[in-house]
Amino acid sequence: MGKRHFNLRRSLRTLPSRFERPSKVRLHKSFKRSYREDYKRELKVPGIMHHIFVTFRIIFQNWKLFLPFLIILILLNVILVGIMSEDTYKQFQEILDQTNAKLAGGEIGTVARAGLLLLSTVTTGGLAGDSSEATTVFMVLIFIITWLVTIYLLRHRLAEHKVKLRDGLYNALTPFISTLVVFLVALVQCVPIFLLIIVYSAAVQTEFLATPFYALLFFIFAMLMIILSGYLLSSSLIALVAVSAPGLYPMKALHTASDLMAGRRVRFILRLIALLLTLGVMWVVVMVPLIVFDLFMKQFEWTAGIPFVSICLVIMTCFSCIYITAYLYLYYRWMLKNPS
């Protein structure tokens, strides 16, 4: 038998003329009709209730990692951001007592007062001690640090690696710049929401919403702005998780997250709604009894200057950031198991 000679010319003809990129998921990219069979993508993930409780379980099972990290975050917030002053909290109490005396005749109970105090504190920006530009920058930096370190610790713990908090603090901040770029992109995608807030403020001042027809137009406009921001932010939140992987650039993370979320945004938004409801219930269950206890203790003079509620608000804020990060990271891991 003769030798088979290697035909270089034939082998070159069989090579592709250029390197092809992996096919992307492109749904609704033209004016052609999209059929359900084309954009329906299966996603086998655990249920919402399981998702909520397994996030708590992972955090509490690894309390030796997250408790010191929580203490560090509390100290950073107290030093760099500050806490709500006791005088501001007393002003909230006085305004609530005056409203209770005038409108309700003093019939609002202690628990209801505590709930209203919590609502007024959170909605009026009382979580921070100061509202300057430097405080906002420090809040963003602390949030990104919380985000990256939490994902780093969870990634190694779920892989059953031995990891220390020191490793997370030293090594997790490597993709800091990439995460900041994705965060800025997400901030730009919030422009429709910011525009909605500005238009709503102007509409209230000019009594534009007093006319039913104009109120209907504003409602339609508001829904369109919310849907637009929700559509854009749904993939950016996943990109914030994806960009924490070593060596992944921000634009690549955004494109990857967009492909991963194609045809799955509604289910992800339902998870976000469940997350917000969970945080609301958690804050009410934890903070209302603490505020009731503070109202009782403030009857004694020696407790008048202790910012008990302010410190509890900072603790709950830091824990909520850790919980949000763990919640989204678990969902991202589950989605990676269903990429197609």
N, C-alpha and C positions, 0 to 999 in steps of 0.2 A: 504493500500500500504506500502511495506517495504521501509526502508531507503536505499538509494543508497550509498554504501561505496566507499570512494575514493581509487582507485587502484594506489598505488604509483609506483609499478613496471611497469604498463602499461604506466603511464605518463612519466616515465623515458625513456622508449623505443621510445616514440614519439619525444623526444628532439633530435636536431641535435648533431652529435658526436663532432663537433667543430664549432666555430663561423665563419661564412663565411663573408669575406670582400665584400663590394659592388663591383659589376662587373665593370671592367674598359673597356674603349674603346680601343680595340686593333686592329688597322688596319695596314696592310702591315707588319706584324711581322714575316712572314715566307716566304718561297720560293713558296708558293702556289699562284695561280693566284687570284687577287682581282677583284671582279666584281663591277661595278658601283653601283648596287643596295645595296651592302654591306657597302660602305663607303660614300655614298651620305647622307649628313645631312642637313636638312633644317635650315635656319637661317633667321628669319624675323626681320630685323633691318631697321631703317630709311635709306634713301639714303645718298650718300656721301655729296652732297651739303647741305642737311639738317643737317648732322653731323657737317660740318664745321661752319655753321652760328649759330647753337644752342649752340656750345661751346663758341663763342664770346658773345652770348646773356646772357648765364649764368654768365660769368665772369663780364660783364658790369652791369648786374642787381644786382650783389652783390659787387659793387665797394667799399662799405663801409668796407668790409672785405679784399678785394684783394688790394686796393690802399695802405693802411698802410703796408700790408705784402710786397708789391712791394718795398716800400721805405726801409723797413728793409733789404730786399735782396740786394738792391743797396748799402746800407751802408756796409753790410758784404762783398760784392765784392770789394768795394773801399778800405776797411781797410785790408782785409785778402789777396785778390788776386791782387788788384791794377788795374789801367787802363792804356791804351796805352798812352805813353808820347807824348807830342806835338811835340818833335823833331823827333820821329819816324814817326808821321803823315806827317810832313814837308818833310821828306825824300821820302815818297811815292809820295807826290806831285811833288817833284823835278824830280824823276825818270820818272813819267808820263809825265811831261812837256818836258823833254829831248826826250823821245820816240815820243811824238807828233810832236816835231820839226824835228826829223830826218826822221821818217817813213811817217807820215801823212802830213807833211808840215804845221803843225799848224792848220789844218782844223777840228780837233775834237772839237765839241761844248761843252758847259758848262755842259749840262745834261749828255752827254756821258762821260765826264771827271769824273763827280760825280759817275756814275755807275761803271767805272773802278776803282776808288778809293775805293768804297765799296767792290768790288770783291777782290781787292788786299789785303785790310785790313782783310777781313774775312778768305781768303784762306791761308794767311801767318801767321796766329796765332796772329794777332794784337789785339784781343779782351781782352787779359790779359796783365798786365804790366810786368810780369816776367814769365819765363818758367822753374822755378826750381821745384824740387820734392815737396817741401813744398807747393808751389802754386797749384800743381796738387792735392795734398791731400785736401787742402782747397776747391778747386773747386768741388771735389767729395762730400765732406761733405755738402757743400751748396746745391748741387743738390739733395741729399737725403733729406735734411730738406725741401726743396721746394716741393719735391715729396710727402712726408708724410703729411705735413701741408695742402697742396692743396687738397689732397684726403680726409683728415679729415673734412675740411670745406665743401667740396662738398657733402660728405656723409650726413652730418647733415642738410645742406640746402635743399637737394633734399628730405629728410625725413620730411621737414617742422619743424625742430627743431630750437629753438633760440640758436645761437652759437656766441661766440665772438672770435676775433683773439687771445686773451689771452688763451682761452681754447685750441685752436689749437696748439699754441706754447708750452703749458705745457703738453698736453695729447697726441698729435699726434706722438711724438717721442718714444713712448713705443716700437713699433716693429723695432727700429733702427738697432739692431744687426741682426735680421732676414732679413731685407731689404738689409743690407750690404752683407750678405751671398749670397742672390739671385743675387745681383749686381756683386759679384765676379764670380759667375757661368756664368752670361751673358758675363763677360769679358773673361773668358776662351773660351766661344763659339765664340768669335771674333778672335780667333787665326788664322783660315783660311784667314780672311781679312788681318791681320797683316803679315802673310806669303806671301800673294799676293803682298802687298806693298813692302816687302823686295825683292821679286823676280823681281818685275817691276823695282825697282831702279837698281838692278844688270844688268837687261837686257838692260836698257837704257845706262848704262856706257860701257857695252861691245858691243853695237850695235847689240845685238842679234835679235832685232825686224826688222832689215833692210832687212832680207830675208823673203819673203812672206810666205814660208812654216812654218818657225819658228814663225812668227807672228800669223799664224793660230793656231799653237799648244798652244801658250801663251793665245790666246783668249779663246780656249776651257778650258784651265786650270783655267783661271780667272772666267769663267762662273760657273765652278764646285765649286770653292771656295766660290763664292758669293751665290750660291744656298744652299750650305751646311750651311753657317753662317745664311742665311736668314731663313732656315728651323728651325734651333736651336733657334735663337733669337726670332722668332715669338711667341713661347710659354713662353720664359723667360720674355718678356715685359709684358705679361698678368700676369705672376707670380709675378712680381714686384707690380702690382696692388693688386693681391689677398693676398699677404703676409702682406699688411697693415691692414687686418682685425685682430681684437684682438684675441689672443690665437692661431693663425695659424702658424705652424712651417714652415721653409723654404722648406724642402724637400717635405712636404705635399702640399705646395703651388705650387711647380714645377710639381708634379704629377697631381694635380687638373687642372692646366693650360694646361698641355699636353693633358689631356682627353677632356678639353673644346675646344681646338683648333684642335682636330683631324678631318680631312676632311674639315677644314675651313681656312686653312693657306693662300690659294691664295686670298680669299676675304679680309683677314686681311692685307696682303701685299699690296693690292690695296689701302686700307685705309691709310697705311703708306706712299705710294707714293703721295696720295692726301694731306696728312699732310705736306710732304716736299715741295710740290708745293705751298701750302697755305702759309707756312712760307717764301718761296722765294718771292712770290708776296708781302706779307706784308712788308718784309724788303725793297724791292725796292720802294714800294709806300711811305713808311714812311721815309726811310733814304736818298734817293736820293734828295728830296726837302731840307732836312736839310743840306746835304753836299753842295748843291748849295747855300743855304743861308750862310753857313760858308765861302765858297769861296768868296762871295760878301763882307762879313763883314771883312775878313782878309785884305782887301784893306786899312783898317784903322789901324794905329799903335797901338792904345790902346786895340785892340782885338787880338793882335798877340799871347799872352801867354795864352789865355783862351782855355782849352781843351773841346770845345763844342761838337765836333764829338765823342770824346772818351766817354764822359758822356752819350751821346745818344746811343752809342753802348752797354754800360752796361745796360741801361734801356731796350733796345730791347732784349738783351740776357735774362734778368730776366723775362720779360713778355713772351718770347717764351717758357721758361721752365714751367711757369704756364699754358700756353696754351696747350703744349704737354701733361702735366699731366692730365688736364681736358678732353682733347680729348680722351686719352686712357681709362680714368676712365668711361666716358660715354659709350664707346663701350663695356667695360667689364660688365657694368650693363645691357646693352641690351642683351649681350650674356647669362647672367645668366637666362634670361627669356626664353631662348631656349636651355636648357641643353642637351636634348636628341638628 
